[in-house]
Amino acid sequence: MKNKSKNTAIDSFMQGHPRNYMCKRFFALVIDFFIVAFLCQLIYIIFKTPDWPRYLQTQDAVAGLSATDPRVVERMKLYEECFITTLVIAAVYEAFFLVFFGGSPGKLITGLRVVFVREGKSFAACKILLALRSIIKALSLYLLSAIPFVFMCLTAFGNIDRRSGFDIFIGTKVIDARSKK
């Protein structure tokens, strides 16, 4: 009898989403990660920022040093610069594709789209909110540092609509555009 109630809970959680929905979201994330990594590399070649290669080269030089050592402090400043630049690149990338195509390339390839939960917003308001969604996502990555991926995943797993925190805040959700549901 316990198994039946457990299956009912799983079935109710899966309601409204195709069986492979979370796999699609994961693969969309992976695709977008590689595209952003490529863009960062391209921007590094042109502008020499974000300088992840220099950051990685300093790893051995600071091994075993105290946190107050000037070399460690300099490495942390370099990390901060690289991290912020990478987040800006990712936010601009995602905002551009959300505003003009309704989803990032990863989402579009996997058949997902970002839509508003409630209709009735003007065209301009929708576009501004989609860009703001990308900014809030990048800010959450910056403010929560290494925790955001876990936080966003838990938020998406924790509600029946599978909406992450920034989706709830902006009023959007990710749907499977190819699904009949």
C-alpha positions in Angstrom: 0.0 0.0 0.0 2.9 2.3 0.7 4.3 1.9 -2.8 0.9 3.0 -4.2 0.9 6.2 -2.3 4.5 6.9 -3.2 3.7 6.4 -6.9 0.7 8.7 -6.6 2.9 11.4 -5.2 5.4 10.9 -8.0 2.6 10.9 -10.6 1.1 14.1 -9.1 4.6 15.7 -9.3 5.0 14.6 -12.9 1.5 15.9 -13.9 1.7 18.4 -16.6 5.2 17.6 -17.7 6.4 15.0 -20.2 8.5 12.2 -18.9 11.8 13.5 -20.1 11.2 17.2 -19.2 14.0 17.4 -16.6 16.4 15.6 -18.9 15.7 18.2 -21.5 16.3 21.0 -19.0 19.6 19.4 -18.0 20.8 19.0 -21.6 19.7 22.6 -22.4 21.8 23.7 -19.5 24.8 21.7 -20.7 24.5 23.1 -24.3 24.2 26.6 -23.0 27.2 26.1 -20.7 29.4 25.1 -23.7 28.2 27.9 -25.8 28.9 30.5 -23.0 32.4 28.8 -22.5 33.0 29.2 -26.2 31.9 32.9 -26.1 34.2 33.5 -23.1 37.1 32.0 -25.0 36.3 34.1 -28.1 36.0 37.3 -26.0 39.3 36.4 -24.3 41.0 36.1 -27.6 39.7 39.5 -28.7 39.8 41.5 -25.4 42.0 39.4 -23.1 39.2 39.1 -20.5 38.1 37.1 -18.7 41.6 35.9 -18.1 40.8 32.4 -16.8 44.2 31.0 -18.1 46.1 33.4 -15.9 43.9 32.6 -12.9 44.6 28.9 -13.4 48.3 29.5 -13.8 48.5 31.1 -10.4 47.1 28.0 -8.6 50.5 26.4 -7.8 52.0 29.8 -6.9 49.6 30.3 -4.0 49.4 26.7 -2.8 50.1 26.7 1.0 50.1 30.5 1.4 47.9 32.3 3.9 44.8 34.1 2.8 46.4 37.5 3.6 49.4 36.9 1.4 49.4 39.5 -1.4 49.6 36.8 -4.1 46.5 35.1 -2.7 44.7 38.4 -2.5 45.7 39.2 -6.1 44.5 35.8 -7.3 41.1 36.3 -5.6 40.7 39.7 -7.3 41.5 38.0 -10.6 38.9 35.3 -9.8 36.3 38.0 -9.0 37.0 39.8 -12.3 36.8 36.6 -14.3 33.7 35.4 -12.6 31.8 38.7 -13.0 32.9 39.0 -16.7 31.7 35.4 -17.3 28.3 36.1 -15.6 27.9 39.3 -17.7 28.6 37.3 -20.9 26.1 34.6 -19.8 23.4 37.1 -18.9 23.7 39.0 -22.2 23.7 35.7 -24.2 20.6 34.4 -22.4 18.8 37.8 -22.5 19.4 38.2 -26.2 18.0 34.8 -27.1 15.1 35.0 -24.6 14.0 38.4 -25.9 14.3 37.5 -29.6 13.6 33.8 -29.7 11.8 32.8 -26.5 14.6 30.6 -25.2 18.3 30.1 -25.1 19.8 27.9 -27.9 20.0 25.0 -25.4 16.3 25.3 -24.7 15.4 25.7 -28.3 17.4 22.7 -29.4 15.7 20.6 -26.7 12.3 21.9 -27.6 11.8 24.1 -24.5 10.6 27.7 -24.3 10.2 30.3 -21.6 6.7 31.7 -21.4 4.7 33.9 -19.0 2.4 32.3 -16.5 -0.2 35.1 -16.9 -1.0 36.7 -20.2 -1.9 40.3 -20.7 1.4 42.0 -20.5 2.4 44.4 -23.3 4.9 43.3 -25.9 7.6 45.7 -24.5 6.9 44.7 -20.9 7.4 41.0 -21.9 10.7 41.7 -23.5 12.0 43.8 -20.6 10.9 41.1 -18.1 12.6 38.4 -20.1 15.9 40.4 -20.1 15.4 41.0 -16.3 15.0 37.3 -15.8 18.5 36.8 -17.2 19.9 39.6 -15.0 18.2 38.1 -11.9 19.6 34.7 -12.8 23.1 36.1 -13.1 22.8 38.1 -9.9 21.7 35.0 -8.0 24.7 33.1 -9.4 26.9 36.0 -8.2 25.3 36.5 -4.7 25.0 32.8 -3.9 28.4 31.8 -5.5 28.7 28.0 -5.7 25.3 27.3 -4.3 23.0 28.7 -7.0 22.9 25.6 -9.3 21.8 23.5 -6.4 19.4 26.1 -5.1 17.8 26.6 -8.6 17.5 22.9 -9.1 15.9 22.3 -5.7 13.5 25.2 -6.4 12.6 23.6 -9.8 12.2 20.2 -8.2 10.3 21.6 -5.2 7.2 22.8 -6.9 4.7 21.2 -9.3 5.2 23.8 -12.0 9.0 23.1 -12.0 9.7 26.9 -11.8 13.1 28.1 -10.5 13.3 31.0 -8.1 13.9 33.6 -10.8 11.0 32.2 -12.9 8.7 32.6 -9.9 10.0 36.2 -9.3 9.5 37.3 -12.9 6.3 35.2 -13.6 7.7 32.9 -16.2 8.0 29.1 -16.6 9.8 26.8 -18.9 7.5 24.6 -21.0 8.1 21.8 -23.5 7.0 23.4 -26.7 6.9 20.0 -28.5 4.6 18.4 -25.9 0.9 18.0 -26.5 0.2 18.9 -22.9 
